[in-house]
């Protein structure tokens, strides 16, 4: 590995780290919803990694899609004359643009929101832009554009891999103490418990007062 390659890798790492720290700084301007629930709260750790993926990676995916179509059309120029291919290309672009928007929307929600709803929204979007999008691209869209769909092993692998990734991040968002403290998962539950404790305390005081009156 020559010095130029090493410098490029180091520059890439520095850029990624800088963007991640910028996202973290912006996100932590918003106070956690329930910091008392965990000693770890706020955007950081794996939560920061997820937000980075949701906001930054879709842009790279669009660039990759453009490169794929350019390479395909250079190798097979006749494809551009096929109506089904043009339909496939157009729908692919709009699908990826939509998934890009949804992922960024989910990431920004996790940055600025401090409610359980933004976590639920992120989970839904992870599944929509992950396995459901791959299922659409691998099975439904080819059938619409070309009249048939031939799902190969690689296509199945992509669908299963995206489902696994979505399942892992879903599990993290549901069980992470950082996520619970940051977005206040148990705030409503804690309020109910506190109200019941207050009601019980009032009843005890009333009983004590009644006993005192009888004794007097």
C-alpha positions as a Python dict, from the first residue, in 0.01 Angstrom:
ca = {
    (1, 'X'): (0, 0, 0),
    (2, 'X'): (160, 327, -113),
    (3, 'X'): (158, 658, 75),
    (4, 'X'): (-111, 808, -154),
    (5, 'X'): (-357, 529, -73),
    (6, 'X'): (-287, 563, 299),
    (7, 'X'): (-345, 940, 284),
    (8, 'X'): (-674, 889, 96),
    (9, 'X'): (-793, 638, 358),
    (10, 'X'): (-693, 870, 643),
    (11, 'X'): (-867, 1164, 474),
    (12, 'X'): (-1183, 956, 430),
    (13, 'X'): (-1178, 851, 797),
    (14, 'X'): (-1126, 1213, 903),
    (15, 'X'): (-1420, 1331, 690),
    (16, 'X'): (-1650, 1059, 826),
    (17, 'X'): (-1543, 1137, 1184),
    (18, 'X'): (-1594, 1510, 1127),
    (19, 'X'): (-1944, 1463, 986),
    (20, 'X'): (-2037, 1228, 1272),
    (21, 'X'): (-1914, 1477, 1533),
    (22, 'X'): (-2106, 1757, 1363),
    (23, 'X'): (-2426, 1549, 1372),
    (24, 'X'): (-2362, 1465, 1738),
    (25, 'X'): (-2308, 1832, 1827),
    (26, 'X'): (-2631, 1938, 1659),
    (27, 'X'): (-2831, 1648, 1808),
    (28, 'X'): (-2717, 1705, 2164),
    (29, 'X'): (-2840, 2063, 2157),
    (30, 'X'): (-3177, 1901, 2219),
    (31, 'X'): (-3201, 1771, 2579),
    (32, 'X'): (-3287, 1407, 2641),
    (33, 'X'): (-3650, 1337, 2729),
    (34, 'X'): (-3577, 1121, 3036),
    (35, 'X'): (-3206, 1133, 3133),
    (36, 'X'): (-3293, 998, 3479),
    (37, 'X'): (-3379, 661, 3324),
    (38, 'X'): (-3018, 583, 3233),
    (39, 'X'): (-2668, 719, 3302),
    (40, 'X'): (-2618, 709, 2924),
    (41, 'X'): (-2841, 941, 2720),
    (42, 'X'): (-2821, 1170, 2420),
    (43, 'X'): (-2701, 1097, 2067),
    (44, 'X'): (-2380, 895, 2068),
    (45, 'X'): (-2251, 540, 2032),
    (46, 'X'): (-2457, 312, 1808),
    (47, 'X'): (-2738, 566, 1795),
    (48, 'X'): (-2499, 811, 1628),
    (49, 'X'): (-2387, 536, 1388),
    (50, 'X'): (-2750, 468, 1288),
    (51, 'X'): (-2824, 837, 1234),
    (52, 'X'): (-2507, 871, 1024),
    (53, 'X'): (-2615, 574, 812),
    (54, 'X'): (-2966, 710, 765),
    (55, 'X'): (-2851, 1057, 659),
    (56, 'X'): (-2526, 999, 468),
    (57, 'X'): (-2542, 649, 314),
    (58, 'X'): (-2849, 717, 90),
    (59, 'X'): (-2650, 983, -95),
    (60, 'X'): (-2382, 725, -170),
    (61, 'X'): (-2650, 480, -286),
    (62, 'X'): (-2778, 730, -543),
    (63, 'X'): (-2425, 780, -674),
    (64, 'X'): (-2380, 402, -695),
    (65, 'X'): (-2706, 364, -887),
    (66, 'X'): (-2598, 627, -1139),
    (67, 'X'): (-2263, 451, -1189),
    (68, 'X'): (-2439, 118, -1241),
    (69, 'X'): (-2671, 250, -1513),
    (70, 'X'): (-2388, 436, -1690),
    (71, 'X'): (-2170, 124, -1697),
    (72, 'X'): (-2459, -90, -1820),
    (73, 'X'): (-2549, 152, -2101),
    (74, 'X'): (-2186, 182, -2211),
    (75, 'X'): (-2154, -196, -2231),
    (76, 'X'): (-2496, -252, -2391),
    (77, 'X'): (-2601, 66, -2579),
    (78, 'X'): (-2903, -109, -2729),
    (79, 'X'): (-3065, -123, -2385),
    (80, 'X'): (-3158, 243, -2417),
    (81, 'X'): (-3388, 156, -2706),
    (82, 'X'): (-3584, -99, -2503),
    (83, 'X'): (-3902, 45, -2355),
    (84, 'X'): (-3899, -191, -2058),
    (85, 'X'): (-3545, -86, -1967),
    (86, 'X'): (-3638, 282, -1970),
    (87, 'X'): (-3936, 211, -1744),
    (88, 'X'): (-3712, 10, -1514),
    (89, 'X'): (-3452, 286, -1501),
    (90, 'X'): (-3704, 564, -1436),
    (91, 'X'): (-3888, 377, -1161),
    (92, 'X'): (-3555, 274, -1006),
    (93, 'X'): (-3446, 637, -986),
    (94, 'X'): (-3772, 751, -828),
    (95, 'X'): (-3766, 457, -586),
    (96, 'X'): (-3414, 537, -469),
    (97, 'X'): (-3490, 908, -444),
    (98, 'X'): (-3794, 827, -227),
    (99, 'X'): (-3596, 589, -4),
    (100, 'X'): (-3320, 850, 23),
    (101, 'X'): (-3574, 1110, 139),
    (102, 'X'): (-3734, 869, 388),
    (103, 'X'): (-3400, 768, 539),
    (104, 'X'): (-3291, 1130, 579),
    (105, 'X'): (-3631, 1210, 728),
    (106, 'X'): (-3587, 930, 983),
    (107, 'X'): (-3232, 1040, 1064),
    (108, 'X'): (-3326, 1405, 1111),
    (109, 'X'): (-3617, 1295, 1330),
    (110, 'X'): (-3378, 1105, 1558),
    (111, 'X'): (-3149, 1409, 1569),
    (112, 'X'): (-3409, 1671, 1664),
    (113, 'X'): (-3701, 1475, 1807),
    (114, 'X'): (-3725, 1360, 2166),
    (115, 'X'): (-4039, 1148, 2157),
    (116, 'X'): (-4104, 777, 2118),
    (117, 'X'): (-4284, 853, 1791),
    (118, 'X'): (-3959, 940, 1609),
    (119, 'X'): (-3815, 602, 1708),
    (120, 'X'): (-4125, 418, 1586),
    (121, 'X'): (-4107, 615, 1261),
    (122, 'X'): (-3741, 525, 1216),
    (123, 'X'): (-3819, 155, 1266),
    (124, 'X'): (-4095, 163, 1004),
    (125, 'X'): (-3870, 346, 757),
    (126, 'X'): (-3585, 97, 815),
    (127, 'X'): (-3814, -184, 699),
    (128, 'X'): (-3971, 12, 413),
    (129, 'X'): (-3639, 131, 268),
    (130, 'X'): (-3468, -200, 344),
    (131, 'X'): (-3626, -540, 269),
    (132, 'X'): (-3950, -403, 121),
    (133, 'X'): (-3762, -182, -124),
    (134, 'X'): (-3530, -468, -222),
    (135, 'X'): (-3832, -694, -268),
    (136, 'X'): (-3988, -434, -495),
    (137, 'X'): (-3667, -383, -694),
    (138, 'X'): (-3586, -753, -727),
    (139, 'X'): (-3933, -901, -786),
    (140, 'X'): (-4212, -653, -855),
    (141, 'X'): (-4038, -393, -1073),
    (142, 'X'): (-3882, -643, -1321),
    (143, 'X'): (-4225, -802, -1362),
    (144, 'X'): (-4382, -462, -1433),
    (145, 'X'): (-4107, -346, -1671),
    (146, 'X'): (-4018, -667, -1855),
    (147, 'X'): (-4324, -885, -1799),
    (148, 'X'): (-4134, -1140, -1590),
    (149, 'X'): (-3924, -1167, -1279),
    (150, 'X'): (-3629, -1400, -1233),
    (151, 'X'): (-3514, -1382, -873),
    (152, 'X'): (-3163, -1528, -844),
    (153, 'X'): (-2958, -1627, -541),
    (154, 'X'): (-2791, -1285, -524),
    (155, 'X'): (-3131, -1113, -521),
    (156, 'X'): (-3256, -1338, -243),
    (157, 'X'): (-2934, -1268, -54),
    (158, 'X'): (-2985, -892, -83),
    (159, 'X'): (-3343, -916, 45),
    (160, 'X'): (-3246, -1137, 340),
    (161, 'X'): (-2941, -924, 424),
    (162, 'X'): (-3148, -604, 428),
    (163, 'X'): (-3409, -776, 648),
    (164, 'X'): (-3136, -885, 890),
    (165, 'X'): (-2995, -532, 907),
    (166, 'X'): (-3342, -386, 970),
    (167, 'X'): (-3407, -647, 1241),
    (168, 'X'): (-3077, -569, 1417),
    (169, 'X'): (-3138, -194, 1421),
    (170, 'X'): (-3500, -247, 1528),
    (171, 'X'): (-3386, -457, 1822),
    (172, 'X'): (-3132, -193, 1917),
    (173, 'X'): (-3387, 89, 1909),
    (174, 'X'): (-3630, -110, 2123),
    (175, 'X'): (-3392, -234, 2395),
    (176, 'X'): (-3118, 30, 2413),
    (177, 'X'): (-3102, 218, 2745),
    (178, 'X'): (-2956, 519, 2563),
    (179, 'X'): (-3253, 527, 2324),
    (180, 'X'): (-3504, 490, 2607),
    (181, 'X'): (-3348, 774, 2804),
    (182, 'X'): (-3304, 999, 2501),
    (183, 'X'): (-3659, 963, 2368),
    (184, 'X'): (-3845, 894, 2693),
    (185, 'X'): (-3993, 550, 2628),
    (186, 'X'): (-4110, 501, 2986),
    (187, 'X'): (-4224, 855, 3064),
    (188, 'X'): (-4597, 773, 3045),
    (189, 'X'): (-4550, 455, 3247),
    (190, 'X'): (-4348, 640, 3510),
    (191, 'X'): (-4617, 910, 3532),
    (192, 'X'): (-4885, 649, 3596),
    (193, 'X'): (-4673, 484, 3866),
    (194, 'X'): (-4602, 822, 4027),
    (195, 'X'): (-4973, 909, 4024),
    (196, 'X'): (-5062, 577, 4189),
    (197, 'X'): (-4793, 625, 4453),
    (198, 'X'): (-4924, 976, 4525),
    (199, 'X'): (-5280, 844, 4554),
    (200, 'X'): (-5168, 568, 4793),
    (201, 'X'): (-4975, 820, 5003),
    (202, 'X'): (-5284, 1042, 5031),
    (203, 'X'): (-5496, 746, 5145),
    (204, 'X'): (-5240, 658, 5414),
    (205, 'X'): (-5239, 1019, 5539),
    (206, 'X'): (-5619, 1027, 5545),
    (207, 'X'): (-5626, 701, 5741),
    (208, 'X'): (-5372, 836, 5989),
    (209, 'X'): (-5578, 1152, 6032),
    (210, 'X'): (-5892, 946, 6089),
    (211, 'X'): (-5717, 734, 6353),
    (212, 'X'): (-5590, 1050, 6526),
    (213, 'X'): (-5943, 1195, 6533),
    (214, 'X'): (-6082, 877, 6690),
    (215, 'X'): (-5810, 873, 6954),
    (216, 'X'): (-5873, 1237, 7036),
}
